[in-house]
């Protein structure tokens, strides 16, 4: 089975032509084969990037639906970062160790350095 081909005239910088020519010579191929393979590789990468873009859009569209399903099956893991990192929860939970240490120092009448506190 032979691939149908067509002759195309293009204009490229001299340095690019010299690179393609040298590469083709070093790999024992002709310039047409090297350029054709390079363009086919570019086409595959462009197609893969487009597929990635479409998948990202689909996942974003499904995000809310998936989040609702997760919440329905496991409410504890629906949005754990909301509970853990919210500013309000940090304000409601004081640092108990620091409070106990402060009260103990106040009762003893000594400062952090062991000396007497002045009141």
C-alpha positions in Angstrom: 0.0 0.0 0.0 1.5 3.3 -1.0 0.8 6.7 0.5 -0.4 9.3 -1.9 1.9 12.3 -1.9 1.9 15.8 -3.2 4.7 18.3 -4.0 4.7 21.5 -1.9 6.9 24.5 -2.2 7.7 26.2 1.1 9.8 29.1 2.2 11.9 28.6 5.3 15.0 30.3 6.8 18.3 29.1 5.5 19.4 27.9 8.9 16.3 25.7 9.2 16.9 24.3 5.8 20.6 23.5 6.7 19.5 21.8 9.9 16.9 19.7 8.1 19.4 18.8 5.4 22.2 17.8 7.9 19.8 15.8 10.0 18.4 14.0 7.0 21.9 13.2 5.8 22.9 11.9 9.3 19.9 9.7 9.6 20.1 8.4 6.0 16.7 9.9 5.0 15.7 12.6 2.6 14.5 16.1 3.6 10.9 15.3 2.6 10.7 12.3 5.0 12.3 14.3 7.9 9.8 17.2 7.4 6.8 14.9 7.0 7.7 13.0 10.2 8.2 16.3 12.1 4.8 17.7 10.9 3.1 14.4 11.8 4.6 14.5 15.3 3.4 18.1 15.6 -0.1 17.1 14.5 -0.2 14.3 17.2 0.9 16.8 19.9 -1.8 19.3 18.8 -4.5 16.6 18.9 -3.3 15.4 22.3 -3.4 19.0 23.7 -7.0 19.5 22.3 -8.1 16.2 23.9 -6.6 17.4 27.2 -8.4 20.7 26.9 -11.7 18.9 26.2 -11.2 16.5 29.1 -10.5 19.4 31.5 -13.6 21.2 30.4 -15.7 18.0 30.9 -14.2 17.4 34.4 -14.9 21.0 35.4 -18.5 20.7 34.2 -18.8 17.5 36.2 -17.1 18.9 39.3 -20.2 20.1 41.1 -22.1 16.9 40.3 -19.3 14.7 41.6 -19.0 16.9 44.7 -22.7 16.4 45.4 -22.4 12.6 45.0 -19.4 12.5 47.3 -21.4 14.5 49.9 -24.3 12.1 49.6 -22.2 9.0 50.2 -19.7 10.4 52.7 -20.7 13.7 54.2 -17.6 13.8 56.4 -15.3 14.0 53.3 -17.4 16.3 51.2 -15.2 19.4 51.7 -12.9 18.6 54.5 -10.8 21.7 53.8 -13.7 23.9 54.7 -13.8 22.5 58.3 -10.0 22.3 58.8 -8.9 25.6 57.4 -11.8 28.0 58.1 -10.9 31.1 60.0 -14.0 30.8 62.1 -13.1 27.3 63.5 -9.6 28.6 64.4 -11.1 31.4 66.4 -13.5 29.1 68.2 -10.7 26.7 69.3 -8.2 28.6 71.4 -4.8 27.1 72.1 -5.5 25.3 75.4 -1.9 24.5 76.2 -0.9 28.2 75.9 -3.9 29.2 78.2 -2.9 26.6 80.8 0.7 27.7 80.8 -0.3 31.4 81.1 -2.6 30.6 84.1 0.1 28.5 85.8 2.7 31.3 85.5 0.2 33.8 86.8 -0.6 31.6 89.9 3.1 31.0 90.7 3.8 34.7 90.5 7.0 34.0 88.5 7.7 35.1 85.0 9.0 33.1 82.1 12.6 33.7 83.2 11.8 32.4 86.8 11.9 35.8 88.4 9.0 37.4 90.3 6.4 39.2 88.3 5.6 42.8 89.2 1.9 43.5 89.4 
